[in-house]
Amino acid sequence: MRRLIPLAGLALAACNVPSEFLQRMEAQAKYEYYETNEFWADGKAMRTPPEGTIPRERLVGDPGLTTGRVNGEFVSANPLKLDRAVLEEGHKKYNIVCAQCHGRLGDGNSVVAENMALRLPPSLQEIANKPDGHFYAAITEGYGVMPSFSGELNIQERWAVVAYVRALQTARAPKAGGQQPLPQENR
């Protein structure tokens, strides 16, 4: 065991030595913005994008679908055709991306929430009156201390999560006659 400790120290020290390969990647020849370049007839290193191309960060299409807003107002209803497959996809993605903070039941009770001091994630049950576009925009843009999850979820998956959140809210809503749904373990 004592012989392994010096070997482990040497291995860790070797990790800090930059390799020649990585140095070549960091110090490779490249042109900066607005630099001149004799290769092109106009002498510019920056090129105009080909006609008809769209930057990948620009959203195109129906704004209600891509942003959750129309004319600055949140859309009230999910634009997807809701079926079992959409809800199952939403359930799967919710459990992967959202449940760690909002809880598996959407009630805000989770291990992560127990350890958050700055601001607790809201119970999705308490904000059920918000339009669908609000939830979509929160997933897309982030909200408060919640980051954007647009990199983890594509447009269809985000709307599927919104559909699943609505299903959770409906399933956990107070029943007629004052009966409450039975509590369940959410971890």
N, C-alpha and C positions, 0 to 999 in steps of 0.2 A: 504494500500500500504506500509506504514512504517513497518508493522508487517512482510511483506514478505521479506524485505531486510535482516534482521538477519537470517531468515530461509534459504535464498539462500546462505548466507555466510557459514552457518553450513554445508549445502549440499556440497558446493565446498571444504570445509576443509576436509570433510569425504572422498573425492575422493583421497586425498593424503595419506591416511592411507593404507599401504599395507595389503591385506587380507592374512590370513593364507593359503588359497588355492593357491594364486599366489606365495607366498613364497615357497611352496612345489614344484611348477613347476620350479622356478628359481634355487632352491638348490637341485635338484634331483640327485641321484647317477648316475654317468656315467663314462665311461672310456675315457681317452684322447688318442690321437695318440701315438702309440708305448708303451703304458702301458702294463704291464703283466696282465694276467687274468687266474686264475687257472681252470676256467670252461672248457677251450679247452685243448686238449692234447699237443699242441705246446706251450701253455702258452702265446699266443699273443691275445691282445684284438682286433687288426685290422684283418679283415678276407679278404682273397683273393676272389674276385668276382667269381661267378660260371662261368664255361667255356661257351663261346658263348654269354655272356651278353655284352651290350653296354651301356656306360654312357649316360644319357639322354641328356647331352650337346653336344655329338659328333654327327655331321651331317653325315648321311650315304645316299648312293644313288648317283644319277647323280649330279656332282658338278655344272653343269650349272643350274639345277633346285634348288638345295639347297643353293648355294652361289651366283649365278648370274655370276660366272666366270668359264672359262675353260682355264687351263694352265696359270692362272694369268691374262687373258684378259676378259673384260666384254663380256657377250653374247650379240649379237646384236638384237636378236628377243626373244619375250616372248615364253617360252616353252609350255604354256597352249594352248589348242584348244579354240580359242576365239569364243564366242557366246554371245547371249543376256544375259544369266544367269550370265556369268562371268563378263560382264560389269555392270550389276545391283549390283552384290556383291561388285565389286570394287567401284562403286558409293557410296554404303551404307557405306563401311569401310572408304573410303576417307573422307566422310562427318563427320564420328565419330572421326577419328584419325588425319587426315591431314589438313582439311579445317580451323581449328582454327588458324593455322599459315600461311599456303599457300593461304588461301582464297578459297571460294567455286568455283571460276573460275580458280584457279591455278595461279593467277596473283600476288600473294604475298601481296594482300591488305586484311587485316583482323584486327579485334580489337586487337588481340595479337600482330600483327606486328606493329601496331601504338604505342604500349607501350614497344617495345623492343629497348633498347639503344645500346646493345653490337653489335649485327649483325642482320640485317633484314633477314627474310626467303626469299630465292630467288623466283622470278617469274618462275614457271615451263615452261612458254612460252619461256623465254629467254634461257633456257637450253634444248630445244627440240632436239638439235643435239646430245645429249648424247645417248649412247646405252641403251637398256632396262635394261641390267645388272647393269648399274650405279644406276638407280633408285631403283632396287631391293636391291642392296648392301647398299644403303643409308638407306633404311627402316630397313634392317636387322641389320646393324652394327652401325648406326648413322652416322652423317656427320656434321662436324663443331660443332655448339652448339646444333644441333638436336640429341636427344638421340635415342637409338635403340628402335624399336617398335616390335622386334621379340617376345616379351612376350605378346603383344596385338594382333598380327596378325600371323596366322600360314603361312606356305609356300604358300599354294594355295591362301590365302587372300592377301598376299603381291604381288603375281603376278597379281591377279585381280586388285589391286590398280594400279599397273604399267599399265595394259591395260586401266584402266579408265583415268589415267593421259595422256596416248597417245590419247585417244578420246577427252579429253579436249584440248590438244595441236592442234589436227587436226581441231576441231570445231572453235577454236579461231585464227587459222593461217590466215594471209592475203590472201584474195581471188584473183584470177586471174583478171587482169584488174585494179588493184589498189584499189578495194573495200575492206574496212575493215568491219569485223563483227560489228554489232551494240553493243554498250556497254550495259551491264546489271548490275543491282544492285547485289552485291556479298555477302551481309550479310543477 
